[in-house]
Amino acid sequence: MCRYRALKRMQLRRTPVQVFFAIFLLAFAIANAQAAFPDLGKAKAAVQNIFSMLDRVPLIDSEKPGAHLLNKGGHFLPCRGL
């Protein structure tokens, strides 16, 4: 038990060099994260734009009688010269 306490006390003591490097690495990580903030703003705007398009009600209502429907026949486009 005494050995455990001694190890715990040693782990709690930090040298000034360790503290400096911990702060330095933290500042470096924050600086790298700040570089991505403009991209996150652009991504948020793009996602909002996409969801506004998905939520939009179409002007052509296929449920109305006499509405134009797409022909779901088996028509394929010819692929020539590939």
C-alpha positions in Angstrom: 0.0 0.0 0.0 2.8 2.4 0.8 4.4 1.7 -2.6 1.1 2.6 -4.3 0.9 5.9 -2.5 4.5 6.7 -3.4 3.8 6.0 -7.0 0.7 8.2 -6.9 2.7 11.1 -5.4 5.3 10.7 -8.2 2.6 10.8 -10.9 1.1 14.0 -9.5 4.4 15.9 -9.6 5.0 17.4 -13.0 8.2 19.1 -14.0 8.0 22.6 -15.6 9.2 21.1 -18.9 6.2 18.6 -18.9 3.8 21.4 -18.1 5.3 23.6 -20.8 5.0 20.8 -23.4 1.4 20.0 -22.3 0.4 23.6 -22.8 2.3 23.8 -26.1 0.6 20.7 -27.5 -2.8 22.0 -26.3 -2.2 25.3 -28.1 -1.1 23.5 -31.2 -4.2 21.4 -31.2 -6.5 24.4 -30.8 -4.7 26.2 -33.6 -5.2 23.2 -36.0 -8.9 23.0 -35.0 -9.4 26.7 -35.7 -8.3 26.2 -39.3 -11.3 24.0 -39.9 -13.9 26.5 -38.5 -14.6 28.3 -41.9 -15.1 24.9 -43.6 -17.6 23.9 -40.9 -19.6 27.0 -41.5 -19.7 26.3 -45.3 -20.7 22.7 -44.6 -23.5 23.8 -42.3 -24.8 26.3 -44.9 -24.7 23.5 -47.6 -26.6 21.1 -45.5 -29.3 23.7 -44.7 -29.6 24.3 -48.5 -29.9 20.6 -49.3 -32.6 20.1 -46.6 -34.6 23.1 -47.7 -34.7 21.6 -51.2 -35.7 18.2 -49.9 -38.5 19.8 -47.8 -39.9 21.8 -50.7 -43.3 20.7 -52.0 -43.2 20.1 -55.8 -45.3 22.2 -58.1 -46.5 19.2 -60.1 -48.9 17.0 -58.1 -49.1 13.5 -59.5 -52.1 12.7 -57.3 -54.4 15.1 -59.1 -56.6 13.6 -61.8 -55.4 14.4 -65.3 -51.8 15.1 -64.1 -48.9 14.3 -66.3 -47.2 11.2 -65.2 -43.8 9.9 -66.4 -44.0 6.9 -68.7 -42.3 4.0 -66.9 -41.8 2.0 -70.0 -38.6 0.1 -70.7 -37.0 2.8 -72.9 -33.3 2.8 -72.9 -30.9 5.3 -74.4 -28.6 3.7 -77.0 -24.9 3.8 -76.2 -23.0 4.0 -79.4 -19.2 4.4 -79.9 -18.2 3.5 -76.4 
